[in-house]
Amino acid sequence: ARRSARKDRSCHSSIFGAMSQAVRPKSMHSDPRPLGIQQCSTGDAARLLLCFTPTPNRSHKEDPVRDLKIPEQRHPEKAHRPDNAQPKKPSWIRVKAPGGKGYAETHKIMRENNLVTVCEEAGCPNVGECWSQGHATMMIMGEICTRGCTFCNIATGRPDTLDAFEPGRVAHAVQKLGLNHVVITSVDRDDLEDGGAEHFAQTIRAVRHRSPDTTIEILTPDFLKCAPEVLETVVEAKPDVFNHNLETVPGLYLEVRPGARYFHSLRLLQRVKELDPSIFTKSGIMVGLGEQAPQVKQVMDDMRAADVDFLTIGQYLQPTPKHHAVDRFVTPEEFKSYEKAAYGKGFLMVSATPLTRSSYHAGDDFAQLRAARNAKLGLA
């Protein structure tokens, strides 16, 4: 009887082992879920089997669920950095708390369409003003970035897979909001072979299909680790404005934007103009990070050499004590000086104020930008 029982257990073990091998994922650690209940696809019987993916070994101190609202989990690469004091903001920086009917309606549309906005993720100070007017900057390709820039409040880590339905949802939200001008940005996706270029193109085409009269502005990553040809994919989708921010002066790149290359970003903007001169190009920097005025003016010269049309300059605001310190608050008078210098260097459009952000008043600015080019070409 005992021999029979052992034989039965052995038979059961070998059968179960064979089935487990047949349906085991290729990589036990490729699935981001710590405990996956997956629908199997190997054989008719296997399709009915629920396969439990073993949980990788974890310390009891580790939390398998990451809460992106907690700074230490949102920015794990910054957790061990020393704290930097966050100075009190001057009077010209302060804004009203978000609220009101328009804000609530915009918030509702974003949630109904399961969309991420850079307004929320980056902690933009203008979110109350913009959303109350029905303006929001859509952030595609998820809410987790593969870079760890020291100024940025976007969560860092391994992103989720791309959502194939996202372009359609963005297009639906743009139509529902009745936008005349929309800004679409994204996280960096160094994990993708094309850096998300095709996803950008699909989103542009979807918006164009649903809202043909809406002008489209994109704010892209640098596609640093991709083949040069991926830029053509985005340009061929014909956005009205191609924006890529240089963020700061080249001397601060190693401490502010360590995953990027200043001259690569500059060349990216130049190539857009070479590929399609009809597309407006735009770029922006932050001040108050430790740069000097001559360095800012050199960046202006570099942008003009790359034929950039539109320059934005805004005050850097420190999201948390773990982020790059605010070196100083640049006065409104200094911003006026930068604006005057930039127009003198030939930019078609300049926005330089303490609260300027890439998409702040983007619709109104686009109308002025187009009018300025028409005037320059004698078409006004």
N, C-alpha and C positions, 0 to 999 in steps of 0.2 A: 504493500500500500504506500509506504514511504517512498519507494523507488518510483511508483506511478505518479505520486504528487510532485516529486522533484522533476520528473519528465514533463508533466503538465506545465510547471512553472517555467522550465527551460524553453518549452515550445512557445509559451505565451511571450516570454522575454524576447526570443529571436524574431517572432512575428512583429511585435511592437517596435523592436529596434529597426527592422527593415522598413516599416512604415515611416518611422521617424526620420530615417536617412533619406527616404524618398521625398519628404515634404519639407525638410529643413532648409531655411533660407541659405543663399550662397555665403553670406557673411553674418555671423551671429551678432555682430556689432554694427552692421550697416543700417539697421532699422533704428531711428532715433527714439522709438518708444521703449522704455525700460521693460515693459511687459506687454508684448503684442499678442492679441488674439486675432490671427490672420485667417482669411479665407483661402484654403489651399486650392491648388490648381493641377495637381499631378494625379491623373486617374479619376475615375468616377467615385470610387470609395473615398479617395483623399479629399475630394471636394466637400464631402460631408464632415470631414474631420476638423475640429478646432485645434490649431497648433499653438501651444504656448511657448513663446520665445523666452529662454531663461534670462533672468535679470543679471547683468554684469555685477561682479563683486563690488560692493559699495561699503564705505565706512559708515558706521552708524551715525556719524555726524553730518553726513551728506544728505541734502534734501533732493529727492528725485524730481520734484516739481520746481521749475524756476519761475520766480515771481519778478517780472520786469519792472514792477513798481518800487522794488527795493533797490537802492543805489548799488549795494555790494553785489547783487545778482545781475543787475542791469549792465554794470561795467566791471566784470571780474578782473580785467587787465589793469584796472586802476585801484583795486581794493587795497593794495599794499603801498600805494603812494602816500607820502606825507600830506597832511591837510594843508591847503592854502587858505588864508583868511579871505573872506568875502566882504569887501568894503561896502559901506552904505552907498546906495545909488543916489546921485545928485537929483535935484528937482526936475531937470530936463529929461530924465530917463523914466520917471514914474508914469504908469498907465492905469486906467480904470480896470477893475476886475471884470471878467467876461460875464455876460448875462443878457437878458432881453429876449423878445419873441423871435427876432431874426437869428440870433445865436442858437436858440433852442431848435429852430427848424433846420438849420444847417447841420447841427449835431445829430438830429434825428435821421436825416438823409444819409449821412456818413455811416451811422450804425446799421440802418436798414440794408445798406448795400455792402456791409462788412468791409469797409474801406479804412485804410490807415492814412492819416494826414501828418505831414511834417510839422504842421502847426502845433499839434499835440506832442508828438514824439520828441521834437527838438526844444519844446518849451518856449515857443515864440512869444515875445511880449505883446505882439499885435493881434493875437488870436481873437480877442474880444471885438476889436474894431472890424476886422476882416469878416469874421463869421456873422456878425450882425448885419452885414451887407450881402450875405450869401456867397462869400468868396472863401474858398478853401484850397489849399495846395495838396493834391493827391500824392501819396507816396506809394509807389508800386513795388512789387517783388518782396513784400514782407516788411517786418518791423525790426529785423535783426541784421546788422551790418557786419561784414567780414573785416573791416578796418577798426582801428582803435585810436582815432585822432584825439588829442588831448583837450580839444575845445568843444567836442561834440557830445550832445546828450542822447543820441540814438544808441539803442542797446547794441552790444557787441557780442558776437559768438558765431555759432553755426546756424545758418538760416534754414528755413523749411524749403521744401521743393516748391517750384513755381506753381501758381494757381492759374490754370489755363482759362478759367472763366473771368479772371480779374479784368482784362481789357473791356469786356462787355459791361461789367458792373460800373467801371469808371465812366464809360460812355453814357450809361443810364443815369448816373448821378449828375453828370454835366448837363444832360437834357432836362432833368428834373429841376435843377437849380436855375436853369435858363441862363447859363453863363455866356457872355459875349467873348470872354477870354479866359482860358484855363491854363494853370501851371501844373505840370506833372513832373515829379521828381522820383528818386528811388534811393534805396540803400546801395552801397557797394556790394557787388556779388562776384568776388574773386573766385568763388567756387564753381562758377559757370564758365564754359568754354568761350562763350561770346560776351560774357559780362552782363548779359541781359539785354543785348542790343535788339534781338528779334522781339522780345517782349515789349520793349519800348515802341518798336515799329507797329506791332499789332495794336497797341493801345492808341497810338496816333490814328491809325486807320479806322479803328472802331469809333472813336470820337468824331472823326471826320464824316463817317457814314451816318451817325445819329444826329449830329449837329453841324451841318456843312458850313454854316455861317460863323461858327465859333473859331476864333484864332487860337492857336495852340503853341504854348511855350513849354519847352522841356528843360529840366535842370539835371544833367547827367553825371554819372561817375566818370572816371578818367580812362576806363578800359585799358589800364596799364598792362595787365597780364594777358591781353588778347592779341590776336592777329590784327594788323592795321586795317584789314578789310572790313572788320565789324562796324567801323564808323560809317561806312557806306550804307550799311543796312538801315541805320537810323536816319541818315541824311536823305536817302531815297524815299522815306515815308513823308518827307516834306513838312516838318514842323515850321511854324512861322518864325519862332525864335529858338535858337540853340544856346543854352546857358550852361557854362561850366565854370565853377568858381575856382580862382587861384587861392583864395582864402587868406593868404598872408604874404609877406615879403619872402624872397628866397632864403635869406639868412636865418629865418625862424622855422624852416620846414622840418628840420630834424627833431625839434621839440614840440612843434604844433601839429604837423601833418606828416608823421614819419613814414607812413606807407605810400606816400605819393612822391612825385618828382616834378619840380617846378617847370622845367623846360619841356617835359612831356605834356603837361597840361596846356602850356602855351602853344605848343605845336598842334595839339588836338583842335584848339579853336581856329588856328590858321588853316588847317586842312578842311574844316567845315566850309570856310569861304572859298577855298580852291575847288571843292566838290560842287558847291552850289552857291554862287555869289548872291542869289536873291534872298537867302536866309539871313535874318539878322543874327548877329552873335553878341553875346552878353557875358560878362564875368564880374565877380565881386570879391572884395577883400574886407576883412575885419580890421579895425584899429583898436589900440589899447592893449595889445599883446606884448609890447616891448619894442615895436618898430620905431624908426625915426622918419621924419617928414621927407628927407631926400630919398630914402628907400621907397616910400610910397610913390613918389613922383617917378622913380625909375620903373616901378611896376606899370605905371600909366604908359610910359614910353614903350615898354615891352608889349603891352596890349595893343597899342596903336600900330606897332610894327607887325603884329599878327592880324591887323585889320578888324579889331574888335569894335563894335558899334556903340555898345551901351556898358557903362561902368556903374557899379553900386559900391558904396562904402558905408559901413555901419559900425557901431560900437560893439565890441566883444563883451558879452555878459557871461559870467562864470556860472555854469549850471549847478555844480556841487563843490564842496571843499576839495574833492579829489581831482578836479579838473584844473587846467592851466590857470594860473593866477591872472587877475586883471592887473595890468601894469599901471594903468591910469585911465581916467575918464576924459576922453577928448571933448573939448568944448564945442558948442554949436558954431562959434566963430571960426574955429579951425576947420570944421566940416565945410563951411562956406568957402574957406580958402582953397580946400581940396577941389570943391566943385568948380570954382573959377579956373584953377590950374588945368583941370581935366578938359573943360570946354576949350581952353586955349590950345590944347594938344590935338584937338580935332574929333573928339567923341561926338556922336550925334545926340546922345542922351546921357545925362549923369544924374544919379540920385545919391546924394551924400548928406545924411543926417544921422543923429545918434540912433534912431529907431529904424533906419533903413535895413531891410532884409531883402533877399533875392526876389521874392514874390510880392513884396509890399507894394500896393497900388499898381500891380503889374498891368492891369487892363488899361488904366489911364495912361500909364507910361508908354504902353505899346502904341496907343493912338498918337502920342507926341513923337515917338520914335519914327513912325511911318511918315508923319507930316514933315519931320526934319529931313528925312531922306528925299522925299518928293521935292522939298524946297531946294535941296542941294543939287538935284538933277534938273531943276527948272520945271517941275511938273505940278507945282502948287497952283 
